[in-house]
Amino acid sequence: MEKKRSRSGFTLIELMTVVIIVGILAIVAIPLYKTHLNKARASEGAALLGTVLTAERVYFSEKGTYTDDPDELGVSTEGNRFFVDYTITSVGDTGFTAETSGIGVAEGITVEMTHSTTTGTADLEYTFP
């Protein structure tokens, strides 16, 4: 009587197919993951500029003009990890532009906000590395 040999396990071709599929998924997923990380980090900069917007509106209601001096606004960046400073790059009678740049792992990320009193909008623009 002849015994049948049962083979268990995977063939080399099956294993290589799985390795190739995992490699393709990694090639696609890693850049997407980095993009999502950068967007998440940039949200801290957007929140900071939102606070600057509120402070500028209060300043405008009290003084009748916007300021380009961050010290006059009193916006604290304490507790921020990636965006710890901002500049007000342009001030006019009808609005202002503020900008913040990331540090550390967020280096190269820039968030710019342009506020216009004529349209009543504050537009955010992101720059990623």
Secondary structure by P-SEA (a helix, b strand, c coil): cbbbbbbbcccaaaaaaaaaaaaaaaaacaaaaaaaaaaaaaaaaaaaaaaaaaaaaaaaaacccccccccccccccccccccccccccccccccbbbbbbbccccccbbbbbbbbccccbbbbbbbcc
